[in-house]
Amino acid sequence: MAKEYSINDKIYPGGDGVLLSISDMLAYFEKHGAMRISDLHIKISTPPAYRIDGDLVRMKGAPITKEIAERLIYPLLGKKAIAELKKSNSVDCSYITGNLQYRINAFIDNEGLSVAIRALGTDIPIPESIGFPSDVWKDIVKLKHGLVLFTGITGAGKSTTIASLIERINQTRPCRVITLEDPIEYLFDQQNAMISQREVGRDVDSFSNGLRSMMREDPDIIFVGEMRDAETVSMTLTAAETGHLVFSTLHTRDVTGSITRILDFFPSGRQDEVKNQLSLGLAYVISQKLIPKKDNSGRLVAMEILNNNHASSNLIRVGKIEQIYSQMQTKTKDQPDEKMITLERHLSRLVKVGQIDLLEAQKWANQPKSFIDAMNTDADIL
């Protein structure tokens, strides 16, 4: 069936009587940039919708029918992914056209075929442009071992930040890098580092099996796309503890919630063991959100950063996770064992320099009272 369709078939009745192909729809990402237009959603019975600066905006066109959905979506999937979709009612894959790569999840809902298409720029941004609140990234790219965990909701830019750091390592260090991704998002050229990228479902059947084989492949640096289950978490922590620098992600909203989430993967009988392992293996937790700019020209990053220094490590080991926020409030000096920040303090800085609106910052703050306190602080500590 996929052979009958082309990405250039003009079959969707958009506004003003213009027929559009899926290729035309993807071209909209290239025109405006993946940082502003992040996603395209197609589902039966409603017009397609783009996510623009974080908000869902429907196209001025007709509702999608079953036939149009198939003719728009199937050319992006290919035979293997279509077969998996029909078998499992969901499939992840990627697609490259023009200057962008797309992460695709096609699935079946109560009305039939749907797809979520995420645009990924093929150009990897430099760390200086990401929006770190300090030069902590310089310390991270120099690490030889430990887990650097990036957290945030879907679409918060975690993969972009990690790719930026790995690319800087690629430019500056002769080392062996192996990634496990679902799917591969950014493609790295071979520079000073030797990089192998493996896609779950194509090159390896699961994160845990990929990690198991990876430990026999002599990596210096490992990127695990997502820690999804107890086995993957356990193997990731072991890799970080045994002399590897590991990057990974979790879908959580803040630093303390990320640590709690890791512990929640395990039964109560293993909690103390995992706390000890996490206290020793964790290097940084960076939780990030993308906040609309005040001038409506796009979004920028606000971060919360935990540096797992001796005091933080001890809090994790003894299970006093609730006290970690205080560490991030006070350990803010520009020295290697600090450089921490709360999301609320970073938001307040962005408000004070006029980059984001006060009401917008209040909406995104996890701790409203702490945000007010940060806004009322005359001198910024960092």
C-alpha positions as a LaTeX table, in Angstrom:
\begin{tabular}{lrrr}
\hline
Residue & $x$ (\AA) & $y$ (\AA) & $z$ (\AA) \\
\hline
Met1 & 0.00 & 0.00 & 0.00 \\
Ala2 & 2.87 & 2.37 & 0.82 \\
Lys3 & 4.14 & 1.99 & $-2.79$ \\
Glu4 & 1.01 & 3.71 & $-4.09$ \\
Tyr5 & 1.68 & 6.94 & $-2.23$ \\
Ser6 & 4.27 & 9.69 & $-2.58$ \\
Ile7 & 5.22 & 12.52 & $-0.23$ \\
Asn8 & 4.51 & 14.85 & $-3.15$ \\
Asp9 & 0.88 & 13.77 & $-3.74$ \\
Lys10 & $-1.24$ & 16.92 & $-3.33$ \\
Ile11 & $-4.31$ & 15.49 & $-1.64$ \\
Tyr12 & $-5.10$ & 17.61 & 1.44 \\
Pro13 & $-7.58$ & 20.49 & 0.83 \\
Gly14 & $-5.99$ & 23.36 & 2.74 \\
Gly15 & $-7.28$ & 26.92 & 2.96 \\
Asp16 & $-8.23$ & 28.95 & $-0.15$ \\
Gly17 & $-8.81$ & 25.78 & $-2.17$ \\
Val18 & $-5.12$ & 24.84 & $-2.30$ \\
Leu19 & $-4.22$ & 21.15 & $-2.31$ \\
Leu20 & $-1.23$ & 20.26 & $-0.14$ \\
Ser21 & 1.08 & 17.27 & 0.03 \\
Ile22 & 2.81 & 16.04 & 3.18 \\
Ser23 & 5.98 & 17.46 & 1.62 \\
Asp24 & 4.33 & 20.89 & 1.55 \\
Met25 & 3.37 & 20.53 & 5.20 \\
Leu26 & 6.91 & 19.61 & 6.21 \\
Ala27 & 8.27 & 22.57 & 4.24 \\
Tyr28 & 6.49 & 24.83 & 6.76 \\
Phe29 & 8.97 & 23.62 & 9.40 \\
Glu30 & 11.91 & 24.62 & 7.21 \\
Lys31 & 10.40 & 28.02 & 6.43 \\
His32 & 9.97 & 29.02 & 10.07 \\
Gly33 & 12.54 & 26.85 & 11.86 \\
Ala34 & 12.25 & 23.85 & 14.16 \\
Met35 & 12.76 & 26.00 & 17.27 \\
Arg36 & 9.48 & 27.82 & 16.56 \\
Ile37 & 7.44 & 25.16 & 14.73 \\
Ser38 & 8.15 & 22.03 & 16.75 \\
Asp39 & 5.40 & 19.53 & 15.86 \\
Leu40 & 2.74 & 18.61 & 13.33 \\
His41 & $-0.28$ & 16.56 & 14.43 \\
Ile42 & $-2.52$ & 14.76 & 11.94 \\
Lys43 & $-5.63$ & 12.87 & 13.01 \\
Ile44 & $-8.94$ & 11.89 & 11.50 \\
Ser45 & $-11.97$ & 14.24 & 11.85 \\
Thr46 & $-10.01$ & 17.47 & 12.51 \\
Pro47 & $-7.66$ & 19.70 & 10.48 \\
Pro48 & $-3.93$ & 19.16 & 10.98 \\
Ala49 & $-2.32$ & 21.31 & 13.67 \\
Tyr50 & 1.18 & 22.71 & 14.20 \\
Arg51 & 2.70 & 23.42 & 17.61 \\
Ile52 & 3.96 & 26.99 & 17.28 \\
Asp53 & 5.97 & 28.43 & 20.19 \\
Gly54 & 4.39 & 25.79 & 22.40 \\
Asp55 & 0.75 & 26.39 & 21.38 \\
Leu56 & $-1.33$ & 24.13 & 19.13 \\
Val57 & $-2.59$ & 25.99 & 16.03 \\
Arg58 & $-4.95$ & 24.28 & 13.55 \\
Met59 & $-4.55$ & 24.73 & 9.83 \\
Lys60 & $-7.30$ & 26.48 & 7.86 \\
Gly61 & $-8.36$ & 23.42 & 5.96 \\
Ala62 & $-10.77$ & 20.50 & 5.88 \\
Pro63 & $-10.95$ & 17.78 & 8.54 \\
Ile64 & $-8.73$ & 14.78 & 7.79 \\
Thr65 & $-10.46$ & 11.66 & 6.41 \\
Lys66 & $-9.26$ & 8.07 & 6.74 \\
Glu67 & $-8.05$ & 8.01 & 3.12 \\
Ile68 & $-6.22$ & 11.35 & 3.39 \\
Ala69 & $-4.60$ & 10.28 & 6.67 \\
Glu70 & $-3.15$ & 7.16 & 5.05 \\
Arg71 & $-1.97$ & 9.04 & 1.95 \\
Leu72 & $-0.24$ & 11.69 & 4.08 \\
Ile73 & 1.27 & 9.44 & 6.73 \\
Tyr74 & 2.22 & 6.16 & 5.02 \\
Pro75 & 4.87 & 7.69 & 2.69 \\
Leu76 & 6.80 & 8.84 & 5.78 \\
Leu77 & 6.83 & 5.39 & 7.37 \\
Gly78 & 7.98 & 2.84 & 4.81 \\
Lys79 & 6.98 & $-0.82$ & 4.58 \\
Lys80 & 8.61 & $-2.05$ & 7.80 \\
Ala81 & 7.12 & 0.70 & 9.97 \\
Ile82 & 3.69 & 0.29 & 8.38 \\
Ala83 & 3.78 & $-3.43$ & 9.19 \\
Glu84 & 4.76 & $-2.66$ & 12.79 \\
Leu85 & 1.97 & $-0.07$ & 13.04 \\
Lys86 & $-0.62$ & $-2.60$ & 11.88 \\
Lys87 & 0.75 & $-5.19$ & 14.31 \\
Ser88 & 1.19 & $-3.03$ & 17.43 \\
Asn89 & $-1.07$ & $-0.01$ & 16.74 \\
Ser90 & 1.93 & 2.28 & 17.29 \\
Val91 & 5.34 & 2.78 & 15.72 \\
Asp92 & 8.32 & 5.14 & 16.12 \\
Cys93 & 10.57 & 6.04 & 13.21 \\
Ser94 & 12.44 & 8.94 & 11.67 \\
Tyr95 & 12.40 & 10.74 & 8.33 \\
Ile96 & 14.87 & 13.14 & 6.72 \\
Thr97 & 14.09 & 15.67 & 4.02 \\
Gly98 & 15.61 & 19.02 & 3.16 \\
Asn99 & 17.55 & 20.45 & 6.09 \\
Leu100 & 15.53 & 18.77 & 8.82 \\
Gln101 & 15.07 & 15.36 & 10.38 \\
Tyr102 & 11.72 & 14.33 & 11.82 \\
Arg103 & 10.88 & 12.04 & 14.71 \\
Ile104 & 7.60 & 10.31 & 13.93 \\
Asn105 & 5.14 & 8.44 & 16.12 \\
Ala106 & 2.22 & 6.98 & 14.17 \\
Phe107 & $-0.55$ & 5.37 & 16.19 \\
Ile108 & $-4.17$ & 4.26 & 16.15 \\
Asp109 & $-6.74$ & 6.14 & 18.23 \\
Asn110 & $-10.49$ & 5.64 & 18.52 \\
Glu111 & $-11.06$ & 7.25 & 15.11 \\
Gly112 & $-8.20$ & 5.60 & 13.26 \\
Leu113 & $-4.73$ & 6.62 & 12.07 \\
Ser114 & $-2.93$ & 9.54 & 13.75 \\
Val115 & 0.62 & 10.86 & 13.74 \\
Ala116 & 2.78 & 13.19 & 15.78 \\
Ile117 & 5.73 & 14.59 & 13.79 \\
Arg118 & 8.55 & 16.34 & 15.69 \\
Ala119 & 11.00 & 18.49 & 13.72 \\
Leu120 & 14.68 & 18.20 & 14.60 \\
Gly121 & 17.27 & 20.53 & 13.15 \\
Thr122 & 20.15 & 18.70 & 11.47 \\
Asp123 & 22.48 & 21.51 & 12.56 \\
Ile124 & 23.58 & 20.87 & 16.13 \\
Pro125 & 23.67 & 24.12 & 18.15 \\
Ile126 & 26.78 & 25.08 & 20.09 \\
Pro127 & 26.58 & 24.90 & 23.92 \\
Glu128 & 27.07 & 28.68 & 24.17 \\
Ser129 & 23.73 & 29.18 & 22.36 \\
Ile130 & 21.65 & 26.70 & 24.38 \\
Gly131 & 20.91 & 29.06 & 27.27 \\
Phe132 & 22.80 & 27.59 & 30.22 \\
Pro133 & 22.61 & 29.99 & 33.22 \\
Ser134 & 26.37 & 29.58 & 33.81 \\
Asp135 & 29.37 & 27.92 & 32.19 \\
Val136 & 28.58 & 24.64 & 33.96 \\
Trp137 & 28.50 & 22.94 & 30.54 \\
Lys138 & 32.29 & 23.41 & 30.35 \\
Asp139 & 32.65 & 21.25 & 33.47 \\
Ile140 & 30.27 & 18.62 & 32.05 \\
Val141 & 32.11 & 18.12 & 28.76 \\
Lys142 & 35.35 & 17.57 & 30.69 \\
Leu143 & 33.89 & 14.77 & 32.85 \\
Lys144 & 35.39 & 11.30 & 32.50 \\
His145 & 32.65 & 9.41 & 34.33 \\
Gly146 & 29.27 & 9.83 & 36.01 \\
Leu147 & 25.62 & 10.15 & 34.98 \\
Val148 & 24.44 & 13.47 & 33.56 \\
Leu149 & 20.65 & 13.34 & 33.55 \\
Phe150 & 18.49 & 15.72 & 31.53 \\
Thr151 & 14.84 & 15.95 & 32.48 \\
Gly152 & 11.74 & 17.79 & 31.36 \\
Ile153 & 8.46 & 17.28 & 29.59 \\
Thr154 & 8.32 & 16.09 & 25.98 \\
Gly155 & 9.47 & 18.90 & 23.71 \\
Ala156 & 11.59 & 20.68 & 26.33 \\
Gly157 & 14.76 & 20.45 & 24.21 \\
Lys158 & 16.56 & 17.75 & 26.22 \\
Ser159 & 17.88 & 15.91 & 23.15 \\
Thr160 & 19.12 & 19.16 & 21.61 \\
Thr161 & 21.06 & 20.07 & 24.75 \\
Ile162 & 22.65 & 16.62 & 24.96 \\
Ala163 & 23.54 & 16.66 & 21.26 \\
Ser164 & 25.21 & 20.04 & 21.74 \\
Leu165 & 27.41 & 18.67 & 24.54 \\
Ile166 & 28.29 & 15.47 & 22.68 \\
Glu167 & 29.19 & 17.49 & 19.59 \\
Arg168 & 31.56 & 19.66 & 21.65 \\
Ile169 & 33.17 & 16.49 & 23.02 \\
Asn170 & 33.32 & 15.18 & 19.44 \\
Gln171 & 35.25 & 18.29 & 18.42 \\
Thr172 & 37.72 & 18.26 & 21.31 \\
Arg173 & 38.33 & 14.73 & 22.66 \\
Pro174 & 39.62 & 11.51 & 21.07 \\
Cys175 & 37.19 & 9.07 & 22.66 \\
Arg176 & 34.68 & 6.34 & 21.84 \\
Val177 & 31.01 & 7.40 & 21.93 \\
Ile178 & 28.09 & 4.98 & 21.55 \\
Thr179 & 24.46 & 6.08 & 21.58 \\
Leu180 & 21.18 & 4.18 & 22.00 \\
Glu181 & 18.28 & 6.22 & 20.63 \\
Asp182 & 14.61 & 5.69 & 19.81 \\
Pro183 & 14.81 & 6.99 & 17.13 \\
Ile184 & 18.13 & 8.66 & 16.26 \\
Glu185 & 17.55 & 12.41 & 16.32 \\
Tyr186 & 20.82 & 14.21 & 15.54 \\
Leu187 & 23.47 & 12.70 & 13.28 \\
Phe188 & 27.10 & 13.23 & 14.33 \\
Asp189 & 30.03 & 13.43 & 11.92 \\
Gln190 & 33.22 & 11.58 & 12.84 \\
Gln191 & 35.66 & 14.18 & 14.18 \\
Asn192 & 38.03 & 13.69 & 17.13 \\
Ala193 & 35.65 & 11.17 & 18.67 \\
Met194 & 34.61 & 7.87 & 17.11 \\
Ile195 & 30.80 & 7.77 & 17.33 \\
Ser196 & 28.43 & 4.84 & 16.75 \\
Gln197 & 24.70 & 5.60 & 16.83 \\
Arg198 & 22.30 & 2.70 & 17.30 \\
Glu199 & 18.52 & 2.93 & 16.91 \\
Val200 & 16.19 & 0.85 & 19.07 \\
Gly201 & 13.99 & $-1.29$ & 16.85 \\
Arg202 & 16.42 & $-1.12$ & 13.93 \\
Asp203 & 19.91 & $-1.90$ & 15.28 \\
Val204 & 18.95 & $-3.32$ & 18.68 \\
Asp205 & 15.65 & $-4.57$ & 20.06 \\
Ser206 & 15.66 & $-2.72$ & 23.42 \\
Phe207 & 17.59 & $-0.21$ & 25.51 \\
Ser208 & 18.53 & $-2.88$ & 28.05 \\
Asn209 & 19.90 & $-5.28$ & 25.41 \\
Gly210 & 21.74 & $-2.43$ & 23.72 \\
Leu211 & 23.32 & $-1.44$ & 27.03 \\
Arg212 & 24.28 & $-5.03$ & 27.76 \\
Ser213 & 26.15 & $-5.37$ & 24.47 \\
Met214 & 27.55 & $-1.84$ & 24.72 \\
Met215 & 29.56 & $-2.76$ & 27.80 \\
Arg216 & 31.60 & $-5.09$ & 25.57 \\
Glu217 & 32.18 & $-2.37$ & 22.95 \\
Asp218 & 34.72 & $-0.28$ & 24.91 \\
Pro219 & 32.81 & 3.01 & 25.12 \\
Asp220 & 34.12 & 6.08 & 26.93 \\
Ile221 & 30.85 & 7.98 & 26.61 \\
Ile222 & 27.34 & 6.54 & 26.44 \\
Phe223 & 24.06 & 8.23 & 25.51 \\
Val224 & 20.94 & 6.31 & 26.54 \\
Gly225 & 17.99 & 8.05 & 24.90 \\
Glu226 & 15.60 & 7.39 & 27.77 \\
Met227 & 15.56 & 5.44 & 31.03 \\
Arg228 & 12.25 & 3.63 & 30.70 \\
Asp229 & 12.40 & 0.70 & 33.12 \\
Ala230 & 14.21 & $-0.62$ & 36.18 \\
Glu231 & 16.64 & $-2.75$ & 34.18 \\
Thr232 & 17.73 & 0.15 & 31.96 \\
Val233 & 18.05 & 2.46 & 34.98 \\
Ser234 & 20.12 & $-0.11$ & 36.88 \\
Met235 & 22.47 & $-0.75$ & 33.95 \\
Thr236 & 22.82 & 2.99 & 33.27 \\
Leu237 & 23.79 & 3.65 & 36.90 \\
Thr238 & 26.27 & 0.78 & 36.82 \\
Ala239 & 27.87 & 2.16 & 33.65 \\
Ala240 & 28.20 & 5.61 & 35.26 \\
Glu241 & 29.67 & 4.08 & 38.40 \\
Thr242 & 32.26 & 2.00 & 36.55 \\
Gly243 & 34.16 & 4.69 & 34.69 \\
His244 & 31.88 & 5.82 & 31.85 \\
Leu245 & 30.38 & 9.23 & 31.18 \\
Val246 & 26.67 & 8.62 & 30.60 \\
Phe247 & 24.02 & 11.00 & 29.28 \\
Ser248 & 20.34 & 10.08 & 29.59 \\
Thr249 & 16.84 & 11.56 & 29.93 \\
Leu250 & 13.70 & 11.28 & 32.03 \\
His251 & 10.25 & 12.80 & 31.55 \\
Thr252 & 9.97 & 14.63 & 34.87 \\
Arg253 & 9.40 & 18.30 & 35.68 \\
Asp254 & 12.15 & 19.07 & 38.20 \\
Val255 & 15.35 & 17.82 & 39.82 \\
Thr256 & 13.91 & 16.37 & 43.03 \\
Gly257 & 11.11 & 14.67 & 41.10 \\
Ser258 & 13.72 & 13.11 & 38.80 \\
Ile259 & 15.60 & 11.52 & 41.69 \\
Thr260 & 12.36 & 10.29 & 43.23 \\
Arg261 & 11.29 & 8.87 & 39.85 \\
Ile262 & 14.51 & 6.84 & 39.58 \\
Leu263 & 13.96 & 5.39 & 43.05 \\
Asp264 & 10.32 & 4.61 & 42.21 \\
Phe265 & 11.44 & 2.23 & 39.47 \\
Phe266 & 12.57 & $-0.18$ & 42.20 \\
Pro267 & 10.77 & $-2.10$ & 44.97 \\
Ser268 & 11.21 & $-0.96$ & 48.58 \\
Gly269 & 13.66 & $-3.79$ & 49.26 \\
Arg270 & 16.14 & $-2.31$ & 46.76 \\
Gln271 & 15.69 & 1.38 & 47.63 \\
Asp272 & 18.74 & 1.67 & 49.90 \\
Glu273 & 20.96 & $-0.05$ & 47.32 \\
Val274 & 19.79 & 2.28 & 44.55 \\
Lys275 & 20.13 & 5.39 & 46.74 \\
Asn276 & 23.73 & 4.44 & 47.42 \\
Gln277 & 24.42 & 3.68 & 43.76 \\
Leu278 & 22.78 & 6.94 & 42.64 \\
Ser279 & 24.67 & 8.98 & 45.24 \\
Leu280 & 27.96 & 7.64 & 43.89 \\
Gly281 & 27.22 & 7.60 & 40.14 \\
Leu282 & 25.19 & 10.76 & 39.60 \\
Ala283 & 27.13 & 13.81 & 38.37 \\
Tyr284 & 24.45 & 16.35 & 37.37 \\
Val285 & 20.69 & 16.61 & 36.97 \\
Ile286 & 19.56 & 19.33 & 34.59 \\
Ser287 & 15.83 & 19.94 & 34.33 \\
Gln288 & 14.75 & 22.31 & 31.58 \\
Lys289 & 11.69 & 24.02 & 30.15 \\
Leu290 & 11.18 & 26.06 & 26.99 \\
Ile291 & 9.58 & 29.42 & 27.81 \\
Pro292 & 7.98 & 31.79 & 25.24 \\
Lys293 & 10.05 & 34.94 & 24.72 \\
Lys294 & 8.62 & 38.32 & 25.68 \\
Asp295 & 8.85 & 39.58 & 22.08 \\
Asn296 & 7.03 & 36.46 & 20.75 \\
Ser297 & 10.01 & 35.57 & 18.55 \\
Gly298 & 10.27 & 31.99 & 19.82 \\
Arg299 & 11.20 & 30.20 & 23.05 \\
Leu300 & 14.25 & 30.02 & 25.28 \\
Val301 & 15.53 & 27.59 & 27.89 \\
Ala302 & 15.05 & 27.93 & 31.65 \\
Met303 & 17.04 & 25.40 & 33.67 \\
Glu304 & 17.28 & 23.88 & 37.12 \\
Ile305 & 20.70 & 22.39 & 37.85 \\
Leu306 & 21.89 & 20.02 & 40.56 \\
Asn307 & 25.62 & 19.41 & 40.87 \\
Asn308 & 25.94 & 16.19 & 42.87 \\
Asn309 & 28.66 & 17.42 & 45.22 \\
His310 & 29.48 & 15.79 & 48.57 \\
Ala311 & 26.53 & 17.36 & 50.40 \\
Ser312 & 24.01 & 16.47 & 47.65 \\
Ser313 & 25.38 & 12.94 & 47.43 \\
Asn314 & 24.89 & 12.46 & 51.16 \\
Leu315 & 21.28 & 13.71 & 50.97 \\
Ile316 & 20.54 & 11.17 & 48.23 \\
Arg317 & 22.25 & 8.34 & 50.13 \\
Val318 & 20.23 & 8.94 & 53.32 \\
Gly319 & 16.99 & 9.61 & 51.41 \\
Lys320 & 16.52 & 13.29 & 52.31 \\
Ile321 & 15.52 & 14.20 & 48.77 \\
Glu322 & 13.31 & 17.09 & 49.91 \\
Gln323 & 16.42 & 18.98 & 51.14 \\
Ile324 & 18.08 & 19.01 & 47.71 \\
Tyr325 & 16.12 & 22.12 & 46.64 \\
Ser326 & 17.84 & 24.08 & 49.42 \\
Gln327 & 21.21 & 22.97 & 48.04 \\
Met328 & 20.30 & 24.40 & 44.64 \\
Gln329 & 19.22 & 27.67 & 46.29 \\
Thr330 & 22.50 & 28.19 & 48.15 \\
Lys331 & 25.29 & 26.43 & 46.22 \\
Thr332 & 25.35 & 28.94 & 43.39 \\
Lys333 & 28.92 & 30.22 & 43.40 \\
Asp334 & 31.05 & 30.09 & 40.27 \\
Gln335 & 33.22 & 27.20 & 41.40 \\
Pro336 & 33.35 & 23.58 & 40.20 \\
Asp337 & 31.58 & 22.00 & 43.22 \\
Glu338 & 28.64 & 24.46 & 43.03 \\
Lys339 & 27.18 & 26.28 & 39.94 \\
Met340 & 23.68 & 25.14 & 40.93 \\
Ile341 & 20.45 & 27.02 & 40.33 \\
Thr342 & 16.73 & 26.55 & 40.88 \\
Leu343 & 14.29 & 26.95 & 38.02 \\
Glu344 & 12.71 & 29.84 & 39.90 \\
Arg345 & 15.99 & 31.78 & 40.14 \\
His346 & 16.72 & 31.25 & 36.44 \\
Leu347 & 13.19 & 32.39 & 35.55 \\
Ser348 & 13.63 & 35.51 & 37.69 \\
Arg349 & 16.88 & 36.35 & 35.89 \\
Leu350 & 15.20 & 36.02 & 32.51 \\
Val351 & 12.40 & 38.33 & 33.67 \\
Lys352 & 14.85 & 40.90 & 35.05 \\
Val353 & 16.79 & 41.13 & 31.78 \\
Gly354 & 13.56 & 41.47 & 29.80 \\
Gln355 & 13.68 & 38.17 & 27.92 \\
Ile356 & 10.46 & 36.67 & 29.28 \\
Asp357 & 7.27 & 38.19 & 30.70 \\
Leu358 & 6.61 & 38.12 & 34.45 \\
Leu359 & 3.22 & 36.44 & 34.11 \\
Glu360 & 4.69 & 33.83 & 31.75 \\
Ala361 & 7.47 & 33.06 & 34.25 \\
Gln362 & 4.94 & 32.69 & 37.08 \\
Lys363 & 3.01 & 30.19 & 34.96 \\
Trp364 & 6.08 & 27.98 & 34.44 \\
Ala365 & 7.52 & 28.15 & 37.98 \\
Asn366 & 7.36 & 24.91 & 40.00 \\
Gln367 & 7.59 & 26.75 & 43.34 \\
Pro368 & 5.57 & 30.01 & 43.14 \\
Lys369 & 6.74 & 31.31 & 46.54 \\
Ser370 & 10.39 & 30.66 & 45.69 \\
Phe371 & 9.91 & 32.52 & 42.42 \\
Ile372 & 8.54 & 35.55 & 44.27 \\
Asp373 & 11.49 & 35.40 & 46.67 \\
Ala374 & 13.91 & 35.23 & 43.73 \\
Met375 & 12.23 & 38.24 & 42.08 \\
Asn376 & 12.56 & 40.20 & 45.33 \\
Thr377 & 16.28 & 39.43 & 45.66 \\
Asp378 & 18.22 & 42.59 & 44.81 \\
Ala379 & 21.55 & 40.97 & 43.97 \\
Asp380 & 21.86 & 37.79 & 41.96 \\
Ile381 & 24.15 & 35.32 & 43.74 \\
Leu382 & 25.71 & 33.70 & 40.67 \\
\hline
\end{tabular}
